[in-house]
Amino acid sequence: MPEEKKGKMTVGEAGHKGGETTSKKYGKPFYEEIGEMGGETTKERYGHEFYEEIGHKGGEKGGETTKERYGHEFYEEIGEKGGEATSQKYGKPFYEEIGHKGGQKVKKLIEEGKKAEG
């Protein structure tokens, strides 16, 4: 939707200019204070569950958008980078430890499954 022009600048440009002026006049603490007040009001009005819900929806939406924008290969690439960084940071003993823990968990689940069948 095209922005409505009033005079020499668009409504968006005027808003941006006003925001910059407010920022220069009041600084970062002003925005922190009004942000905190808004957060407290929202918490009082909607409760903690509201934040959990929007956080879940936001994460889901962000993941879908990232997937659409970058594709499957992007996740493979960042996964590989993360794996390499973890390997450099923690070394072979770390992988041996988590592998052992995973194996113990699988062993326990198999035993529980056998008990449930028998």
RODO-2510 file (C-alpha; in nm, 4 decimals, decimal comma):
residues 118
     n   res          X          Y          Z
     1     m     0,0000     0,0000     0,0000
     2     p     0,1578     0,3309    -0,1045
     3     e     0,2185     0,5813     0,1697
     4     e     0,0097     0,8946     0,1792
     5     k     0,2124     1,2073     0,1113
     6     k     0,1405     1,5200     0,3085
     7     g     0,3542     1,8028     0,1830
     8     k     0,7107     1,7068     0,0960
     9     m     0,7431     1,3812     0,2922
    10     t     0,5432     1,0614     0,3354
    11     v     0,3695     0,9735     0,6597
    12     g     0,6389     0,7085     0,7171
    13     e     0,9182     0,9581     0,6652
    14     a     0,7525     1,2016     0,9050
    15     g     0,7169     0,9274     1,1666
    16     h     1,0795     0,8307     1,1248
    17     k     1,1879     1,1920     1,1638
    18     g     0,9719     1,2299     1,4760
    19     g     1,1199     0,9153     1,6229
    20     e     1,4722     1,0405     1,5655
    21     t     1,3878     1,3746     1,7268
    22     t     1,2358     1,2006     2,0308
    23     s     1,5390     0,9717     2,0549
    24     k     1,7802     1,2660     2,0521
    25     k     1,5735     1,4567     2,3058
    26     y     1,5125     1,1779     2,5609
    27     g     1,7756     0,9098     2,4890
    28     k     1,7838     0,5338     2,5498
    29     p     1,6621     0,5425     2,9149
    30     f     1,3327     0,6956     2,7989
    31     y     1,2645     0,4035     2,5651
    32     e     1,3682     0,1509     2,8291
    33     e     1,1276     0,3079     3,0780
    34     i     0,8273     0,3217     2,8457
    35     g     0,9045    -0,0288     2,7219
    36     e     0,9098    -0,1601     3,0771
    37     m     0,5843     0,0198     3,1576
    38     g     0,4215    -0,1295     2,8487
    39     g     0,5481    -0,4750     2,9409
    40     e     0,4148    -0,4472     3,2961
    41     t     0,0747    -0,3284     3,1721
    42     t     0,0564    -0,6150     2,9236
    43     k     0,1551    -0,8649     3,1931
    44     e    -0,1131    -0,7334     3,4288
    45     r    -0,3755    -0,7346     3,1570
    46     y    -0,3011    -1,0702     2,9902
    47     g    -0,0851    -1,2692     3,2335
    48     h     0,2279    -1,4779     3,1910
    49     e     0,0601    -1,7217     2,9512
    50     f     0,0250    -1,4440     2,6935
    51     y     0,4021    -1,4141     2,6665
    52     e     0,4420    -1,7900     2,6374
    53     e     0,1861    -1,8004     2,3579
    54     i     0,3308    -1,5134     2,1540
    55     g     0,6819    -1,6467     2,2098
    56     h     0,5813    -1,9859     2,0747
    57     k     0,3960    -1,8354     1,7791
    58     g     0,6817    -1,5961     1,7081
    59     g     0,9400    -1,8720     1,7124
    60     e     0,7259    -2,0891     1,4898
    61     k     0,6642    -1,8070     1,2437
    62     g     1,0303    -1,7097     1,2445
    63     g     1,1335    -2,0665     1,1723
    64     e     0,8870    -2,0944     0,8848
    65     t     1,0029    -1,7641     0,7378
    66     t     1,3677    -1,8662     0,7645
    67     k     1,2919    -2,2015     0,6037
    68     e     1,1083    -2,0355     0,3144
    69     r     1,3771    -1,7716     0,2677
    70     y     1,6896    -1,9896     0,2923
    71     g     1,5786    -2,3502     0,2398
    72     h     1,6940    -2,6825     0,3797
    73     e     2,0576    -2,6268     0,2840
    74     f     2,0772    -2,3285     0,5194
    75     y     1,9971    -2,5500     0,8187
    76     e     2,2516    -2,8077     0,7049
    77     e     2,5160    -2,5367     0,6806
    78     i     2,4483    -2,3795     1,0217
    79     g     2,4245    -2,7251     1,1785
    80     e     2,7633    -2,8154     1,0394
    81     k     2,9137    -2,4870     1,1619
    82     g     2,7657    -2,5456     1,5068
    83     g     2,9001    -2,8994     1,5161
    84     e     3,2481    -2,7840     1,4179
    85     a     3,2444    -2,5063     1,6793
    86     t     3,1290    -2,7509     1,9489
    87     s     3,3969    -2,9989     1,8478
    88     q     3,6703    -2,7352     1,8673
    89     k     3,5432    -2,6035     2,1995
    90     y     3,4856    -2,9340     2,3834
    91     g     3,6881    -3,1984     2,1953
    92     k     3,6494    -3,5740     2,1644
    93     p     3,5824    -3,6496     2,5355
    94     f     3,2641    -3,4415     2,5201
    95     y     3,1247    -3,6486     2,2332
    96     e     3,2246    -3,9705     2,4079
    97     e     3,0368    -3,8561     2,7195
    98     i     2,7172    -3,7528     2,5428
    99     g     2,7315    -4,0640     2,3247
   100     h     2,7537    -4,2805     2,6370
   101     k     2,4621    -4,0942     2,7979
   102     g     2,2543    -4,1386     2,4840
   103     g     2,3381    -4,5067     2,4691
   104     q     2,2387    -4,5536     2,8346
   105     k     1,9064    -4,3805     2,7670
   106     v     1,8375    -4,6073     2,4667
   107     k     1,9300    -4,9139     2,6716
   108     k     1,6888    -4,8065     2,9472
   109     l     1,4054    -4,7455     2,6993
   110     i     1,4583    -5,0868     2,5389
   111     e     1,4469    -5,2554     2,8815
   112     e     1,1268    -5,0668     2,9706
   113     g     0,9723    -5,1685     2,6385
   114     k     1,0574    -5,5346     2,6980
   115     k     0,9065    -5,5215     3,0487
   116     a     0,5891    -5,3647     2,9121
   117     e     0,5550    -5,6411     2,6483
   118     g     0,6333    -5,9275     2,8828
***
